[in-house]
Amino acid sequence: MTKDVIALTPRMPDHWAVLVGLLSGGPDKLVTARGEGAVVQLCDSEGRPLVSVEAPLLVSVEGEAERLLGTSAPPVPYWWTEARATTGVAEAEQLAGTFATRLASLTGGAAWPPDATGSLAVVRTDGMTVAPEPAAAQPAIDVLTERVAVVIQDRPVVAMTAWLSDAFRAAAGAGLGLQIVSPAGTTLSPVVRDTLGGRPSRWIVQDEQEGYYDGLTGAVLRWQDGMFAPVISPGATQEDPDTPVAAAYQRVRDTGERQLGLTFRTVHPADDRLVLGGALETVWRGLTGEPPAGWGTSEPATLPWSPARLTDLAHERAPEPTWFVVVGHRERPGIATVRITRTTAGVEEEVTLAFGYGPDEGLPLDALPAAAEALATRHRLQSLLVQIRKARRDLAVPPRFEGPGVPVAFALGPEEVRALPDDRARRTPLPERPVRLGPRTRPGLYYPLPGDPSDLSGWQEYERLVRHLKGA
């Protein structure tokens, strides 16, 4: 198991000097690093990792510490430095706590969690050494079997940190599932939820009554055959596997909070004048009145919103795909993921976006047709799906049942409308006629749907529309 300690400091920490100070009286060799200096790791004399320290991140986006840690931070920009200590080893936790305390003391910052900070005294490090490869290869992975990689996260929100992103890539590259274990009360970033994919990857929540359960399905789990897997009730068959659902997962009440979710895809010609991120900014402004706050390649989002810088990074990584996370301002919680891919059709942007609303806040449903028209006329829209769901305003995913989204609108771009034969795109079985997006000569189409989050019949109407458009 591991324990995370994070230092939030107004000045860039000299973590090398701090680590050398911590190792006073310890190993006689200097600390070394891997990954071009991105991670420093200390191990005991047997090579078991004790503490891993990530290179500091400069955070220039307000609200990320509050969103992910539930704590205040120095004014932006500030530095975010993470250390992971192996739990159950007193020296490791003490070393990580002292590390964070020294950073905060030297730079006037703070450490999270407050109870993890240690004294300023030098930690005894007899028997510690620098981690050899491959022990330092994946500091985020706590348990590795032939079937899964297990990551244990003890923090308020399990976010797509750089470490966790590396763990996802390493597990996928090895053909393994990734299982994330967290204590009760922890929530999941929607970015992590959307990345988990299929089984055996899971979010495992510790529970006093059941032991462990799946935070996204409620299935009671046990460690068996090298991974966490569902408990099967007596008498169950392969055709009808009866899995008990944790009581904690079923404790649901309607708070009146809602989320508005949009998924859309655009395709652009690949040329040097292309600027990416414009479609997302257009929708964001149309529904909230302001652009996104920041973006990054992991959480926390560290960079102020800039389509030009986002485009530069995607261009540098081409022809490999590029993935980004985009966050909103405190007043209107919003989070999006953007995947940019070079294909034979051009440069594709696939966007998943959600905004959160409280029980007394209205959803901007009247602004949806205008946002869809802007996508269709200015950003080469392929398709758009809009949903409403009963879910938290802060967008965090709790380990409890949340109903599925219900579609409220669907849209097609001009090229997709033009490709359908006859007048199929305009004449549909829906009770409402589609709304034209753009000029008569080359329009996109917007299809309103009866989206009530308390009534799943909206999916039936959406399926009727899709079958009709496909000619089924």
SULZI-V517056 format. One record per residue. PHI is phi as a letter, one per 40 degrees, with the letter a starting at -180 (* if undefined). OMEGA is omega in whole degrees, 0 to 359 (999 if undefined). NEAR is the number of other C-alpha atoms within 8 Angstrom. Layout:
BEGIN
phi=[PHI:PHI]
omega=[OMEGA:OMEGA]
near=[NEAR:NEAR]
END
This chain:
BEGIN
phi=[*:b:b:c:b:b:b:b:b:c:b:c:c:c:c:c:c:c:c:c:c:c:c:d:g:b:c:c:c:c:c:b:b:b:f:f:g:c:b:b:b:b:b:c:c:c:g:c:c:b:a:b:b:c:c:c:b:c:c:b:b:c:g:c:c:c:c:c:b:g:b:c:b:d:d:c:c:b:b:b:b:b:b:b:b:c:c:g:b:d:c:c:c:c:c:c:c:c:d:c:c:c:d:c:c:c:b:g:b:a:b:b:c:d:c:c:c:b:c:c:c:c:c:c:b:d:g:c:a:c:c:c:c:c:d:c:c:b:c:c:c:c:b:b:b:c:b:a:b:b:b:b:b:b:a:d:b:c:b:c:c:d:c:c:c:c:c:d:c:c:c:c:c:c:g:b:c:b:b:b:b:a:c:c:g:c:b:b:c:d:c:c:d:c:c:d:g:c:c:c:c:a:b:b:b:c:a:c:c:b:g:a:a:c:c:b:b:g:c:c:b:b:c:a:f:g:a:c:a:c:c:b:c:d:g:c:b:c:c:b:c:c:b:c:b:c:c:c:c:c:c:b:a:c:c:g:c:b:b:b:b:b:b:a:b:b:b:b:c:c:a:c:c:c:b:c:g:c:c:c:c:c:c:d:c:c:b:b:g:a:c:c:c:a:a:a:c:a:b:c:c:b:b:c:d:a:d:c:c:c:c:d:c:c:c:c:c:c:c:c:c:b:b:b:b:b:b:b:c:d:c:b:d:a:a:a:b:b:b:b:b:c:b:c:c:h:b:c:b:b:b:b:b:a:b:b:b:c:c:b:b:c:c:c:c:c:c:c:d:c:c:c:c:c:c:c:c:b:b:f:c:c:a:a:b:b:b:b:a:c:a:c:c:c:g:c:c:c:c:b:c:b:c:c:c:b:c:b:a:b:a:b:c:d:c:c:c:c:c:c:c:f:b:c:c:c:b:b:c:c:c:b:c:c:c:c:b:g:c:c:c:a:c:c:b:b:b:c:b:c:c:b:c:c:b:c:c:d:c:c:c:c:c:c:c:c:c:c:c:c:g:c]
omega=[179:178:182:174:186:175:178:191:180:179:180:181:173:187:176:180:179:180:178:177:179:184:178:182:181:182:181:178:179:177:175:186:175:176:181:178:185:183:171:182:177:180:174:186:179:176:180:182:176:181:173:183:179:175:182:175:175:183:180:182:180:172:184:177:178:182:188:183:183:182:176:182:174:177:179:356:176:184:182:182:183:172:178:181:176:181:182:177:187:182:182:180:178:180:180:179:179:177:181:180:180:178:181:182:183:187:177:181:181:179:176:351:184:183:180:183:182:179:178:182:178:180:177:186:177:178:177:178:178:185:174:169:4:183:182:188:182:183:182:185:183:181:180:177:179:185:184:166:184:177:180:184:179:180:186:181:174:186:179:177:178:179:182:176:176:180:176:181:181:179:180:179:179:181:182:169:176:180:182:181:180:179:175:181:177:173:184:170:177:177:179:179:184:181:185:178:186:180:11:177:184:166:185:182:176:185:182:185:187:186:178:172:180:184:181:179:182:182:176:187:171:175:182:179:173:177:172:182:183:171:180:180:177:179:180:179:179:178:182:181:182:181:178:180:183:180:180:180:185:179:187:171:182:180:184:178:182:172:174:184:178:174:180:181:175:178:183:170:180:175:186:182:184:173:182:179:182:179:179:180:179:180:182:179:182:184:182:182:179:181:173:180:185:182:177:177:176:174:3:171:190:190:173:184:181:177:181:180:176:179:180:181:178:179:179:184:181:8:176:178:180:182:179:168:183:183:182:180:183:186:179:180:178:178:181:168:181:176:182:185:174:181:178:179:182:179:183:172:176:188:170:190:177:173:181:182:177:184:181:181:178:177:184:183:180:181:184:180:179:178:178:179:178:177:184:186:186:189:173:179:167:180:181:174:180:181:170:177:173:184:189:178:183:175:177:182:180:177:178:181:170:183:178:174:177:184:176:180:175:180:175:176:183:182:180:177:182:183:180:183:176:180:187:183:184:183:185:178:182:180:179:177:178:179:180:177:179:186:180:185:183:186:159:181:181:185:175:179:180:186:175:184:177:184:183:181:176:177:178:178:179:179:176:180:182:179:179:182:178:180:182:999]
near=[7:11:11:11:15:12:16:15:17:13:7:10:9:6:7:7:7:11:10:10:8:11:12:9:8:10:12:5:5:6:9:6:10:8:6:5:8:9:11:13:13:12:14:11:8:5:10:9:14:12:15:13:11:10:10:10:8:10:13:11:13:10:8:10:12:10:7:11:11:8:7:6:10:10:7:9:10:15:15:12:12:12:13:13:15:13:10:5:8:7:9:12:14:10:13:15:13:14:12:15:15:10:14:14:9:6:11:8:12:11:14:13:8:6:5:10:13:12:7:7:5:8:10:8:12:7:8:11:11:9:12:7:6:6:11:10:6:11:11:9:11:11:7:9:8:6:9:15:15:12:12:11:12:10:9:10:11:12:12:13:9:9:10:10:10:10:13:9:8:9:13:9:7:6:6:11:12:15:14:11:12:13:10:7:7:13:11:12:13:9:11:11:10:7:6:9:7:6:6:9:11:13:11:14:13:11:11:5:4:8:10:11:15:14:13:9:7:14:12:15:13:10:8:7:4:9:9:10:9:9:10:9:9:4:4:9:7:5:4:6:9:8:10:9:11:11:6:7:12:10:8:8:4:6:5:8:13:14:15:12:13:12:11:12:12:13:13:11:8:7:5:4:4:9:8:9:9:9:10:8:10:12:11:12:11:12:10:8:7:7:11:12:12:15:13:12:9:11:11:12:15:13:10:9:9:7:10:8:7:10:12:8:8:11:8:6:9:9:7:7:11:10:9:11:15:14:13:12:11:7:4:10:14:12:12:12:12:12:12:12:11:12:7:4:9:10:12:14:11:11:13:11:11:12:13:16:15:9:8:6:6:5:6:7:5:5:9:10:10:8:12:13:11:10:13:17:11:6:12:12:15:14:11:14:12:12:13:15:13:14:11:12:13:6:15:11:10:10:13:12:12:7:7:7:10:14:15:14:13:13:12:14:14:14:8:10:12:8:6:10:6:4:7:10:9:8:7:10:7:8:4:6:9:9:8:10:13:10:7:6:4:8:13:17:15:14:11:9:11:9:12:10:11:4:8:9:7:14:9:8:11:10:8:10:11:8:9:11:11:6:5:5]
END
